[in-house]
Each structure stands twice: as C-alpha cells, then as structure tokens.
Amino acid sequence: MRLDNPDYQTRRTAEYTAKDLLVRYGYEVIRVAQSRTHESTGINLIAWDRDGKILFISVRSRRKSSFRNDIYDLSERTRVCRYPGNVEYWIRHKAGWRRYLINAGGAIPLPVL
C-alpha cells in the first residue's frame, strides 16, 4: 500500500501513518495544512470519534523531533488557547508511537501504540 500511495512518498509519512492508525481505531481524521503566511499551530491532525472525543495531534518522526522545543511550544499554546479536546504529541519510533498528553504545564506520557 505504501509504495502505491503518493502520501507515503513525501516528507509527511509520519502524519499519514498516524492518520491510518487513528482511522483503524474508529476516528474520523483531517490533516491540517500549514500556511506559509500564518503562524504555525504545531497541530498536524484533528481527529474525533463517535463518542465526541476530539484530539488535536502534533505528529513527528523520530529524526525530526525537537522534543523539548515542541513540548514547550504546544504547552504555551494550550495555556493561551482553549482547545475543545485533548492536545497530544506523537513521535514515531520503530516500536510504535510514543504519545504525550499536552497541558499548560508540560507533557504527560501516554501508553505506546
């Protein structure tokens, strides 16, 4: 599937892999396009399930991750903005996805997917 799918032939492979995983878990998912003319939100995916749970997800590959800076930026954004759901930070590793719940004070580790 990955070789035939143009989404996997770009620098956004981690985003599309995370999107596929969320869909398998029953979420509807949209990808957030970043604008070059506006400040980045750091959010790559917005997902919601049938129960109304909403996730705002920042997705990174292991090699592109600047963990400390990303967590700081997302924490500051959650302090200033009110999201109508959870903000999570996902880092792709060989063993799966390391995930963190973001709040105004930092990050809380979640189970690996």
C-alpha positions as CSV (number, residue, x, y, z in Angstrom):
1,M,0.0,0.0,0.0
2,R,2.7,2.5,0.9
3,L,4.6,2.2,-2.4
4,D,1.5,2.8,-4.4
5,N,0.2,5.6,-2.2
6,P,1.6,9.1,-3.0
7,D,1.0,10.2,0.6
8,Y,3.9,7.9,1.7
9,Q,6.3,9.3,-0.9
10,T,6.5,12.7,0.8
11,R,8.1,14.1,3.9
12,R,4.7,13.7,5.7
13,T,4.9,9.9,6.0
14,A,4.6,10.1,9.8
15,E,1.4,12.2,9.5
16,Y,-0.2,9.7,7.1
17,T,0.8,6.7,9.2
18,A,-0.7,8.3,12.3
19,K,-3.8,9.1,10.3
20,D,-4.2,5.5,9.2
21,L,-3.8,4.3,12.8
22,L,-6.5,6.6,14.0
23,V,-8.9,5.5,11.3
24,R,-8.3,1.9,12.3
25,Y,-9.2,2.9,15.9
26,G,-12.5,4.4,14.6
27,Y,-11.7,8.0,14.4
28,E,-12.5,10.4,11.6
29,V,-9.4,12.4,10.8
30,I,-8.5,15.5,8.8
31,R,-5.0,16.7,8.1
32,V,-4.2,20.3,9.0
33,A,-2.4,22.2,6.2
34,Q,0.1,24.6,7.4
35,S,0.2,28.1,5.8
36,R,3.4,29.8,5.0
37,T,1.8,33.2,5.7
38,H,0.4,32.5,9.1
39,E,1.9,31.3,12.4
40,S,2.0,27.5,12.7
41,T,-0.2,25.9,15.3
42,G,2.0,22.8,15.5
43,I,-1.1,20.7,15.0
44,N,-1.0,18.2,12.1
45,L,-4.1,16.2,12.6
46,I,-7.6,16.7,14.1
47,A,-9.5,13.5,15.0
48,W,-12.8,12.7,16.6
49,D,-14.7,9.5,17.4
50,R,-18.3,8.6,17.6
51,D,-18.5,9.5,21.3
52,G,-17.4,13.0,20.5
53,K,-13.8,12.7,21.8
54,I,-11.7,15.2,19.9
55,L,-7.9,15.0,19.6
56,F,-5.5,17.7,18.3
57,I,-2.3,15.9,17.4
58,S,1.2,17.1,16.6
59,V,3.0,14.3,14.8
60,R,6.8,14.0,14.4
61,S,9.1,11.4,13.2
62,R,11.9,10.4,15.5
63,R,14.6,12.2,13.4
64,K,12.6,15.4,13.0
65,S,11.6,15.7,16.6
66,S,12.9,18.5,18.8
67,F,11.1,17.2,21.8
68,R,11.8,20.0,24.3
69,N,11.0,22.8,22.0
70,D,7.9,21.1,20.6
71,I,6.5,20.4,24.1
72,Y,7.2,23.9,25.2
73,D,5.5,25.5,22.2
74,L,2.5,23.2,22.5
75,S,2.2,23.8,26.2
76,E,2.3,27.5,25.7
77,R,-0.4,27.3,23.0
78,T,-2.7,25.2,25.3
79,R,-2.1,27.8,28.1
80,V,-3.2,30.7,25.8
81,C,-5.8,28.9,23.6
82,R,-8.6,26.7,24.6
83,Y,-8.9,23.6,22.5
84,P,-12.3,21.7,22.6
85,G,-10.4,18.4,23.2
86,N,-7.1,16.9,24.1
87,V,-3.8,18.0,22.6
88,E,-1.4,15.1,22.0
89,Y,2.2,14.9,20.8
90,W,3.1,11.8,18.9
91,I,6.7,10.7,18.0
92,R,7.1,7.8,15.6
93,H,9.6,5.1,16.7
94,K,10.4,1.6,15.4
95,A,8.5,0.1,18.3
96,G,5.4,2.3,17.7
97,W,4.1,5.7,18.7
98,R,5.3,7.4,21.8
99,R,2.5,9.7,22.8
100,Y,2.2,12.5,25.3
101,L,-0.8,14.4,26.6
102,I,-0.1,18.2,26.5
103,N,-1.3,20.6,29.1
104,A,-0.3,24.1,30.1
105,G,2.4,22.7,32.5
106,G,4.1,20.3,30.1
107,A,3.6,16.7,28.9
108,I,2.3,13.5,30.4
109,P,3.4,10.2,28.8
110,L,0.6,8.0,27.4
111,P,0.8,4.3,26.5
112,V,2.7,3.5,23.4
113,L,0.6,2.5,20.4
